[in-house]
Amino acid sequence: MWAFVIANVVIVEALFLGAGSGKNGVLTVAKFFGVHAALLMLFQLLLVARLPWLDRRIGMDRLTVWHRWVGFTLLWTVLTHATLVVLGYATLDDASMAKTFVALSGVPASLLGILAASVIVVIAVISTRALRRRLQYEVWHGLHLLLYVALGLSFVHQLLETTTFTSSAFAQAYWWILWLFAFGALLTGRLVMPLWRNAYHQFRVVAVVPESDNVVSVYVTGRHLEKLPARAGQFCIWRFPGHHHWWLANPFSLSAEPRGQGLRLTAKAVGSASAGLRNVPAGSRAFVEGPYGAFTSLHRTRPGALLIAGGVGITPVRAMLEEQGTGDVVVLYRVRSEADAVLLNEVRQLVALRGGRLHLITGRTGESGAPPFDPSVLSRLVPDVTGRDVYVCGPPAMTTAVLSSLRDLQVPARQVHAEKFGMA
C-alpha cells in the first residue's frame, strides 16, 4: 500500500517538474498544490471504496480515520491552491484579488474549480466535531455525498487545465488511468459488488429473537452462503427494505461464526433503526453490504488470545470464540451489571468448551479501586498478556483506555487488534 502511495507521489512530482513553471513564481507554487490536491482526492476515493484487499488488512474503522485526516489535508491544500491562483493572477495583471477573483469566475476551468472548492469547504465545516454532533447521521451523510459532486467538478477542472492534465502524452495517460482506477474501484466496491452479492445470495430474515428488553438477534439465511467470504469478527451493513427507509442502514457485527448456513446479528436498541429490528417480520428481504473488517483471526500472531469486550461489543468476540482453535483464550467482558451482559450464557459455554477463562467485570468506573482496565488490573487478571494476541471491541472511551494500558504494559503493537464503534 505504501509503495503504491509513494510511487504515485514520485510520479506526480516528476510530472510537475517536467511541465515547466507557471506564468510567475506564485502560479508555479499554485500548480504544485493543485496536482497534489488531485492526488489526495483520488486517495480519498480509494479509502472509501471498501476494497477487500485494504479492508481485511487494515479495517474500515482505521480507513475511516485516515479518510477524515486526508479530507482535512485536502481542504487546506485546495484552499492554498485557490488562494495562490488568485494571488498569482492578481500580481500578473496588477489588479486587486477581489477583481481577479471575479474575472476568474468567468473562465470555465476556474469556475469549476471554485465550485468544487466551495463544496469541499462546506463538507469540511459540517464534518468538524462541533457541528457533526449536532446533526442527525442521515442529514450529515446526505450532505457528505456532495463530495462526489466536488470530485466530478474537479475532474473536469483538471481536464480543462492543460498545463497539468495534458502537459505530455505520459501525463495524460497517467491521470486518465488513475482517475478511472479510483472511480472504478469506488463503483465496484460500493455499488456493483453489493448489488451482485445480494442478487446472488437472496438474503432473507428467518427469525427475530429478543435477547433482553433492549437487545435482539436477527437470523438471516440465503442461497450459496458457503461462498460468502465472511469470517468471525467481521461486520456487515444491514438494510431491511420495506421495513425501514433505504438510508437507515446500520453496521452490525456477526454474532455467530458464519458457517455457510446462515448469518446472525445481535444489536442493542440505541436508535430508531436498531430499536425497530425486533419488528422486522420473518420472511422479509435483507440487503447486506459486506462482510467488512480486519477484526479476525487472520491477524493472529500468537497461540494464546485475550478477547476484551465492552457492552454489545461482545458480539464479534462471541463469534470469534466459535472459531478459536485449541489455543488458550481469556475473555474480559465489561458491563454495567450482569443483567446488561448480552449473550452471557453463550459466551460462558463457548469459553468453557475451549477450556478458557471468563472475567465478567461489572460496576461503574471508579466506584472502587483502580479503573477496570488499568495496567495493574490487566496484568493481575492476565499475567501473560504480553505473550497473547489481544482483541478489543467496545465503545471508543473503553477501547482507548485499554489500548493505553496495553502500551504501558509493552504489549507489541502487532499483537493488538482493535475495533471501535462509530464508523462516522
C-alpha positions in Angstrom: 0.0 0.0 0.0 2.7 2.4 1.0 4.7 1.5 -2.2 1.6 2.5 -4.2 1.3 5.8 -2.4 5.0 6.7 -2.7 5.1 5.7 -6.4 2.3 8.0 -7.2 3.7 10.9 -5.3 7.0 10.4 -7.1 5.2 10.3 -10.5 3.2 13.5 -9.7 6.4 15.3 -8.6 8.1 14.3 -11.8 5.1 15.4 -13.9 5.1 18.8 -12.1 8.8 19.4 -12.6 8.6 18.3 -16.3 5.5 20.5 -17.1 7.5 23.7 -16.7 7.0 26.7 -14.5 3.8 28.8 -14.4 3.4 32.4 -15.7 5.1 33.6 -12.4 6.5 32.1 -9.3 3.2 32.2 -7.4 1.3 30.4 -10.1 4.0 27.8 -10.2 3.5 27.1 -6.5 -0.2 27.1 -7.0 0.2 24.4 -9.7 2.2 22.4 -7.2 -0.6 22.4 -4.7 -3.2 21.8 -7.4 -1.7 18.5 -8.7 -1.3 17.3 -5.1 -4.9 18.1 -4.3 -5.9 16.0 -7.3 -3.8 13.1 -5.9 -5.4 13.5 -2.5 -8.9 13.3 -4.0 -8.0 10.0 -5.7 -6.6 8.6 -2.4 -9.9 9.7 -0.7 -11.9 7.6 -3.2 -9.7 4.6 -2.6 -10.0 4.9 1.2 -13.8 4.7 1.0 -14.1 2.3 -1.9 -14.3 -0.6 0.6 -11.7 -2.6 -1.3 -11.5 -6.1 0.3 -7.7 -6.1 0.0 -7.4 -3.0 2.2 -10.4 -3.7 4.4 -9.3 -7.1 5.6 -5.8 -5.9 6.4 -6.5 -2.5 7.9 -10.1 -2.4 8.9 -12.8 0.0 8.0 -12.6 1.9 11.3 -8.9 2.8 10.7 -9.6 3.5 7.0 -12.4 5.9 8.1 -10.0 7.7 10.4 -7.5 8.1 7.6 -10.3 9.3 5.3 -11.1 12.0 7.8 -7.5 13.3 8.1 -6.8 13.1 4.4 -10.1 15.1 3.9 -8.9 17.9 6.1 -5.5 17.8 4.4 -7.3 18.1 1.1 -9.3 21.1 2.4 -6.2 23.1 3.2 -4.4 22.0 0.0 -7.4 23.1 -2.1 -7.7 26.5 -0.2 -4.0 27.1 -0.6 -4.1 26.3 -4.3 -7.1 28.6 -4.9 -5.6 31.5 -2.9 -2.3 31.3 -4.8 -4.1 31.1 -8.1 -5.9 34.4 -7.4 -2.8 36.0 -5.9 -0.7 34.9 -8.9 -3.1 36.3 -11.5 -3.6 39.5 -9.4 0.2 40.0 -9.4 0.4 39.2 -13.1 -2.4 41.7 -14.0 -1.5 44.3 -11.3 -5.1 44.1 -10.0 -6.8 43.5 -6.7 -7.5 40.0 -5.6 -11.2 40.7 -5.4 -11.3 41.9 -9.0 -9.1 39.0 -10.1 -11.4 36.5 -8.4 -14.5 37.9 -10.2 -12.6 37.8 -13.5 -11.5 34.2 -13.0 -15.1 33.2 -12.2 -15.9 33.9 -15.8 -13.3 31.3 -17.0 -15.0 27.8 -17.3 -12.0 25.9 -15.8 -11.6 28.3 -12.9 -15.3 28.4 -12.2 -15.5 24.6 -11.9 -12.5 24.7 -9.6 -14.2 27.4 -7.4 -17.4 25.4 -7.2 -15.5 22.2 -6.3 -13.6 24.1 -3.6 -16.8 25.6 -2.2 -18.4 22.1 -1.9 -15.2 20.8 -0.1 -15.3 23.7 2.3 -19.0 23.0 3.2 -18.3 19.3 3.8 -15.3 20.1 5.9 -17.3 22.5 8.0 -20.1 20.1 8.7 -17.6 17.4 9.5 -16.0 19.3 12.4 -16.8 17.6 15.6 -18.8 20.5 17.0 -21.3 20.5 14.1 -21.2 16.8 13.4 -22.5 16.1 16.9 -25.5 18.4 16.3 -26.6 16.8 13.0 -28.5 13.6 12.6 -26.4 11.0 10.9 -28.7 10.7 7.9 -28.5 14.5 7.4 -24.7 14.6 7.7 -24.3 11.6 5.4 -26.6 13.0 2.8 -24.6 16.3 2.7 -21.4 14.4 2.8 -22.3 12.7 -0.5 -21.9 16.1 -2.2 -18.2 15.2 -2.2 -18.9 13.2 -5.3 -20.2 16.4 -7.0 -16.9 18.1 -6.0 -14.9 15.2 -7.4 -16.8 15.4 -10.7 -16.2 19.2 -10.9 -12.5 18.7 -10.0 -12.0 16.1 -12.7 -13.4 18.4 -15.4 -11.4 21.3 -14.0 -8.2 19.3 -14.3 -9.2 18.1 -17.7 -9.5 21.7 -18.9 -6.3 22.8 -17.2 -3.9 21.8 -20.0 -0.7 22.6 -18.0 -1.3 19.6 -15.7 -3.6 17.1 -17.4 -2.2 17.2 -20.9 1.3 18.6 -20.4 2.6 15.4 -22.1 1.3 12.1 -23.5 2.5 10.3 -20.4 0.8 12.8 -18.1 -2.4 12.5 -19.9 -2.3 8.7 -19.8 -1.3 8.7 -16.2 -4.1 10.9 -15.0 -6.7 9.1 -17.1 -5.6 5.7 -15.7 -5.5 6.9 -12.1 -9.0 8.6 -12.3 -10.5 5.6 -14.0 -8.9 3.2 -11.5 -10.2 5.2 -8.5 -13.7 5.7 -9.8 -13.8 2.1 -11.0 -12.8 0.9 -7.5 -15.4 3.0 -5.9 -18.2 1.9 -8.2 -17.2 -1.8 -7.9 -16.9 -1.7 -4.1 -19.8 0.5 -3.2 -22.3 -0.4 -6.0 -21.5 -3.3 -8.3 -20.3 -5.8 -5.7 -23.2 -5.3 -3.1 -25.8 -5.5 -5.9 -24.3 -8.6 -7.4 -23.9 -10.3 -4.0 -27.4 -9.6 -2.9 -28.9 -10.8 -6.2 -26.8 -14.0 -5.9 -27.4 -14.8 -2.2 -31.0 -13.6 -1.9 -30.8 -12.8 1.8 -33.9 -13.2 3.9 -34.8 -12.9 7.6 -35.8 -16.3 9.1 -36.2 -15.3 12.7 -36.1 -12.4 15.2 -35.3 -13.4 18.7 -35.3 -10.9 21.7 -32.3 -11.4 23.9 -33.4 -8.9 26.5 -35.6 -5.8 26.8 -33.3 -3.8 24.5 -31.3 -6.4 22.6 -32.4 -8.5 19.7 -30.9 -11.1 17.4 -31.8 -11.3 13.8 -31.2 -14.6 11.9 -30.7 -14.3 8.1 -30.4 -17.0 5.5 -29.8 -17.1 1.8 -28.6 -19.1 -1.2 -25.0 -20.4 -1.6 -23.9 -18.8 1.7 -20.9 -21.1 1.8 -19.4 -18.9 -0.9 -19.9 -15.7 1.1 -16.3 -14.6 2.2 -17.3 -13.9 5.8 -15.3 -14.6 8.9 -16.0 -14.4 12.6 -15.3 -11.0 13.9 -16.4 -9.1 10.8 -19.5 -6.9 10.4 -22.0 -6.1 7.7 -24.0 -3.0 6.8 -27.7 -4.1 7.1 -30.8 -2.8 5.4 -34.3 -4.2 5.6 -36.3 -2.9 2.6 -40.0 -2.5 3.2 -39.5 -2.1 6.9 -37.1 0.9 7.2 -36.2 3.6 4.8 -33.4 2.8 2.5 -31.0 5.3 4.1 -31.4 3.7 7.5 -28.5 1.3 7.3 -26.5 0.1 10.3 -23.2 -1.7 10.7 -23.7 -4.7 13.0 -21.2 -7.4 13.7 -21.9 -11.0 13.1 -22.6 -12.5 16.5 -22.1 -16.1 15.4 -19.5 -17.7 13.2 -20.6 -17.7 9.6 -20.6 -21.4 8.6 -22.3 -21.2 5.2 -25.8 -21.9 6.6 -26.9 -18.5 7.9 -25.9 -15.2 9.4 -26.8 -13.7 12.8 -26.6 -10.1 14.0 -27.2 -9.1 17.6 -28.0 -5.4 18.2 -28.8 -3.1 21.1 -31.5 -0.5 20.7 -29.7 2.8 20.5 -31.6 4.5 17.7 -34.8 4.2 15.6 -33.3 1.7 13.1 -31.7 -0.6 15.7 -34.8 -0.4 18.0 -37.1 -1.3 15.2 -35.2 -4.6 14.4 -37.5 -6.5 16.8 -40.4 -5.6 14.5 -38.8 -7.0 11.3 -41.1 -9.8 10.1 -39.7 -13.3 9.3 -39.5 -13.8 5.6 -38.7 -10.2 4.7 -35.8 -9.3 2.4 -32.5 -8.2 3.8 -29.9 -6.2 1.9 -26.4 -6.9 3.2 -23.2 -5.0 2.3 -20.0 -6.7 3.3 -18.6 -8.5 5.2 -16.1 -5.9 6.3 -13.4 -5.6 8.9 -9.9 -6.7 9.9 -11.0 -7.8 13.4 -10.5 -11.5 12.6 -8.2 -14.4 13.4 -6.3 -13.8 10.1 -4.1 -11.4 12.1 -3.3 -13.9 14.9 0.4 -14.0 15.7 0.4 -15.9 19.0 -1.2 -19.2 20.1 -2.9 -17.6 23.1 -5.6 -14.8 22.8 -7.1 -12.2 25.1 -10.5 -11.0 24.0 -11.7 -7.8 25.6 -15.3 -6.6 25.0 -17.5 -3.8 26.3 -21.3 -4.0 26.2 -22.6 -5.1 22.9 -19.0 -5.3 21.6 -19.2 -8.9 22.8 -20.9 -9.8 19.5 -17.8 -10.2 17.3 -15.9 -11.7 20.3 -18.7 -14.3 20.8 -18.4 -15.2 17.0 -14.6 -15.5 17.3 -14.9 -17.9 20.3 -16.6 -20.3 17.9 -13.7 -20.1 15.5 -10.9 -20.2 18.1 -8.6 -23.2 17.9 -7.1 -25.1 20.7 -5.1 -22.1 21.9 -5.6 -20.7 25.4 -8.2 -18.0 25.5 -9.2 -15.4 28.1 -12.2 -13.2 27.8 -12.7 -9.9 29.8 -16.3 -8.8 29.5 -17.1 -5.2 30.8 -20.7 -4.3 31.5 -22.5 -2.1 34.0 -24.3 -5.1 35.6 -24.7 -8.8 34.9 -28.2 -8.0 33.6 -26.6 -5.9 30.8 -24.3 -8.8 29.7 -25.6 -9.7 26.2 -25.2 -13.3 25.2 -23.6 -14.1 28.5 -24.7 -17.7 28.7 -23.5 -18.4 25.1 -20.1 -16.8 25.9 -19.8 -18.9 29.1 -20.5 -22.1 27.3 -18.0 -21.3 24.5 -15.3 -20.3 26.9 -15.8 -23.5 28.9 -15.7 -25.5 25.7 -12.4 -24.0 24.8 -11.0 -24.5 28.3 -10.6 -20.8 28.7 -11.3 -18.2 31.4 -14.1 -15.6 31.5 -13.9 -12.5 33.8 -17.1 -10.6 34.0 -16.2 -7.0 35.1 -19.2 -5.1 36.4 -19.9 -1.8 38.2 -19.3 1.8 37.5 -15.8 3.0 36.6 -14.1 4.5 39.7 -16.6 3.0 42.2 -13.8 1.2 44.0 -10.1 0.6 43.4 -8.3 1.1 40.1 -10.2 1.6 36.8 -11.2 -1.8 35.3 -8.6 -1.7 32.5 -5.8 -0.2 34.5 -2.4 -1.8 33.6 -2.2 -3.2 37.2 -5.7 -4.8 36.8 -4.9 -6.3 33.4 -1.6 -7.7 34.5 -3.3 -9.3 37.5 -6.1 -10.8 35.5 -3.9 -11.9 32.6 -0.2 -12.2 33.8 1.0 -13.4 30.4 -0.8 -10.6 28.5 2.4 -9.7 26.6 2.5 -13.2 25.1 -1.0 -13.1 23.7 -2.9 -11.6 20.8 -5.3 -9.0 22.2 -8.6 -8.2 20.5 -10.5 -5.2 21.8 -14.0 -4.2 20.8 -16.2 -1.7 22.6 -17.2 1.9 22.9 -14.4 4.4 21.9 -13.7 5.5 25.5 -13.2 2.0 26.8 -11.2 0.9 23.7 -8.9 4.0 24.1 -8.3 3.1 27.8 -7.5 -0.5 27.0 -5.1 0.4 24.2 -3.3 2.9 26.5 -2.9 0.2 29.2 -1.6 -2.3 26.6 1.1 0.2 25.6 2.0 0.8 29.2 2.4 -3.0 29.6 4.6 -3.0 26.4 2.3 -5.5 24.5 3.8 -5.5 21.0 1.7 -3.4 18.6 1.4 -6.3 16.1 -0.4 -8.3 18.7 -3.1 -5.7 19.4 -6.2 -5.7 17.3 -9.0 -3.2 18.0 -12.3 -2.2 16.5 -14.1 0.9 17.7 -17.8 1.6 17.4 -18.9 4.5 15.2 -17.8 4.4 11.6 -18.6 8.0 11.0 
